[in-house]
């Protein structure tokens, strides 16, 4: 898959494409329907398929105070799109100036001229351009004038709710981790680099990997979770603690992951953490030994849960 940033639009890609438009944060089942459609149409037309998206959520520029947290990092998005068979990743650097670009001008100058769109695929709730002025009807009208077709994918639902990034963020915020695969099509996954912590886990005899996340991820309520950890092409069972570790005074918020059946060093390594299920809330214990006893119970429970 070729990654093309907006400054290079039209310079690296020199052939017509079928392109999907959207933020694609999380690449949930609704997004996947759009992406599989764009790849299928590319094969039918004998031309490459691409995804046009942004380097950041538009609200991070337009109104940072209400900008949502991310459901995936850039690396995760690129990796998944490549796995799905996308040929071009068109990444628009989202700026204040770009946010003011009229939809008509975006379609003419970027979509038709620079991306050379032969066909465009969008979701049923498509809105685009300054103040969301662009919609499916206006896209179709411009497509007819400029020579590209438009395909609209219907919204997918799960448990009576619309599958959307907003819905998934709500599930994460509510701690409904087990429901997320029904919307996302996979476990909710965090990726980050293992950094040095205070060494308390090792002192307690239960070493943990402290995670520095690659993105401003949406995070679940504080507590202990059953997880899978992906590292070096291997899959490990694990438990993760999200929170302030209330047993120890002065502890800052952290994400700590203990890998079951792993004996090695992870400092400086990137790991992927799949959230599988909520185990329990954070608890303030009377002593470190009480904490150790509970963690051992958590490990046994997790091992049986993830068998």
Buried (B, 14 or more C-beta within 10 A) or exposed (E): BEBBEBEBBBEEBEEBBBBBBBBBBBBBBBBBBBBBBBBBBBEEBEBBBBBBBBEBBBBBBBEEEEBBBBBBBBEBBBBBBEEBBBBBBBBBEBEEEBBEBBBBEBBBBBBBEBBBBBBBBBBEBBEBBBEEEBBBEBBBEBBEEEEBBBBBBEEBBBEEBBBBBEBBBEBBEEBBBBBBBEBBBBBBBBBBBBEEBBEBBEEBEBBBBBBEBBBBBBBBBBBBBBBBBBBEEEEBBBBBBBBBBEBEEEBEEBBBBBBBEBEEEBEEEBBBBBBBBBBEEBEEBEEEEEBBEBBEEBBEBBBEEBE
